[in-house]
Structures are given as structure tokens and as C-alpha cells.
Amino acid sequence: MKHVIALDVGGTGMKAALLAQDGSVLFEARRPTGREHGTDAVVAAILDFAADLADEGRARFGRAPLAAGVAVPGTIDEENGIAVYSANLGWRDLPLRRLLGERLVGPDGSAMPVALGHDVRSGGLAEGRLGAGRGVDRFLFIALGTGIAGAIGIDGRIEAGAHGYGGEIGHVVVRPGGPQCGCGARGCLETLASASAVSRAWAEASGDPDADAASCAAAVDAGDERALAVWRTAVDALADGIVLAQSLLDPSTVIVGGGLAEAGDTLLTPLRAAVTERLTFQMPPEVVPAMLKDTAASLGAGLLAWDLLSMEVTA
């Protein structure tokens, strides 16, 4: 069975799979990232996990994986295979593709081809081909987590932009002069509508320092007026961001994923209404939940590996 390695490196954990060419998962595994032990330990954990996945492929299918795809957070240089910067994992200018290529051996005994991708754009790729965007020619994927990131889907691929920053909807300013963002600007979307932003606002409103976005959603369902005010602030900001994106990109579908999207209709019902209220001449997008949950980035990494092989064949 032909297969590739699919690996998603997160801030606290890594999710991986052996992926067939049709996108079906042949094997799954998870491990901690180990960032508490430092950057060198994180890099070693990635390389060890990838090597173990290659061994798993040999044991199960009698042959090595054909390629590996790895999705990482932060800023990356996909063309040169460099993980440029990650605040959570502590690296700068890490030549991850080269390191993996040196560690992994393909079926013919040479260095295994490796594709490096951004975690959210990889997740958007998987949603576009295997999940909620399947069959959709233009979509916007939005991941509502600790921050907010996005991916622009066009005809089965993800548009990374001229400098690799395409889809960064979390840093669209929706409230000029608003809360300070980690990027240095004020009023960015992720300061108001990310899961962490909702958690902070709900903790303050409820007086419970342990309150989080999930408990805010539950309080919204229970009709708590304080929670409703917090939720409305987040939904309004998110709707403003989506309408801005709709004016620029005109996607037919907006796919909403990430931790905050676990609230389901508690989020999506008022969000759809708020988007519709704001539209004037624009065609309304279909706002749908992501389907692949926390496996999206690893699946997308595997798809990047298969795409890499396809490009090598046609080159």
C-alpha cells in the first residue's frame, strides 16, 4: 500500500497519520511536543516521531512511505522548507525540511521528499479536499483558537500569498484603537473573537478566573445576560471580519473551525444572522462548521506530501 507520513506539530502535542493517496487514514498516532524541555528537544521529538512513523509504514505495508508532509505553526518559508519563527516552540530559521530529509529514507534508499506547510493553511487544504469545502471552488477557512488564522481556498489549493501570509484574517483590524494585539496593532479580530479573547472577557464578566470560552457558550445557552454580552461582542467582530473578507475575496463558503466553533449553533446561528445584516451588494456566503476537527492539519500535511510527489512526477 502506497502511503505518506502526515504530521502536525502543535504547541503542546503532535498528531500524525499514514495517509493513502485518496486521503484515507491507514494509521494514527499522537505524542506530546515536549516544548517544556526546550527547542532542541522539540526538534528531536519531531524527527523521532517522523522516523517512527516511517518504521510503522515499513512494518505494516512492507515498504517505506513515499514522502512526508509536516505542518507547523508560526511563520514558515514553504518554498525553502524553513520554519522561520514560532513563539510557542521557540525556533528561528529552522531548516526543518532538510533535517527531516536527512533523517528519513524513502523506498529507493535516498532521502525522503518532505513538504513543509503552515498548520492552519494545511487544515484549510484538508477541509477543502476532504471536509466541509469538498466540491467548493472558492472558500475561506477560519480557525478560531488561541488566536485566529485563516486559509483561502481556490480550486482545490490554498493561496498562501506573495510572502506566505495569505489568510491572516485574525490580524484584520475590526475595531481601530481597540485591544492591543500581540502583532503590535490594536483592534485585530483575534483580540475580540478568538477562543482566548472570549475566555478572558468571560472570566472578567463572570468574576471567575477559571472561566473559559466553553463555559461562556454554556452560559449563553442558559440565557445569562453577561455571557450574552460577551458572546455578542465576539460574534459582531467576527461578522465584521467575514464581511470584509467577502468584499475582497467573494468566497462561496466560509468554513468555521477551531476550539470556539465547538459551540456549534450557539456560534453559527447568530454569526450567520450578523453577516447577513451587514451585507449590502455582496453575495452572502454559506457559513458552515468545519468537519475534520483537530485532525485537519495532519491530513493537510499528508495531502501536501502527495502533491509534492505529483509535482516531482510532472517536473
Buried (B, 14 or more C-beta within 10 A) or exposed (E): EBBBBBBBBBBEBBBBBBBBBEBEBBBEBBBEBBBEEEBEBBBBBBBEBBBBBBEBBBEEBEEBBBBBBBBBBBBBBBEEBBBBBBEBBBBEEBBBBBBBBEBBBBBEEEBBBBBBBBBBBBBBBBBBBBBBBBEBEBBBBBBBBBBBBBBBBEEBBBBBEEEBEBBBBBBBBBBEEBBEBEEEBBBBBBBBBBBBBBBBBBBEBBEEEEBBBBBBBBBBEEEBEBBBEBBEBBBBBBBBBBBBBBEEBEBBBBBBBBBBBBBEEBBBEBBBEBBEEBBEEEEBBEBBBBBBEBBBBBBBBBBBBBBBBEEEEEE
